[in-house]
Amino acid sequence: MRIALRGGANADKGYTTDVTDLGNCLVIVRNVPCYKCTECNETIYTADVVKRLDEIVEQAKKMMQEIAIIDYGKAA
């Protein structure tokens, strides 16, 4: 369990969908591990998850589709 940044409430482990708008395409990554605030639903990522999301978005940029939907756990 972690503490949320804004309200200081507890944050429980969970999963979320992350959307990155690159201007010419959307990258949607599903099943991203995170912590969610029990009061305000704020989403918190660990440093490892942020790094992996950045890698996934970079891979998606190379494919240059209008919409890319990627499962976090299945991304190579």
Summary of the structure (lengths in Angstrom):
residues: 76
radius of gyration: 13.5
end to end distance: 28.1
largest distance: 39.7
contacts: 202
relative contact order: 0.25
helix: 26%
strand: 43%
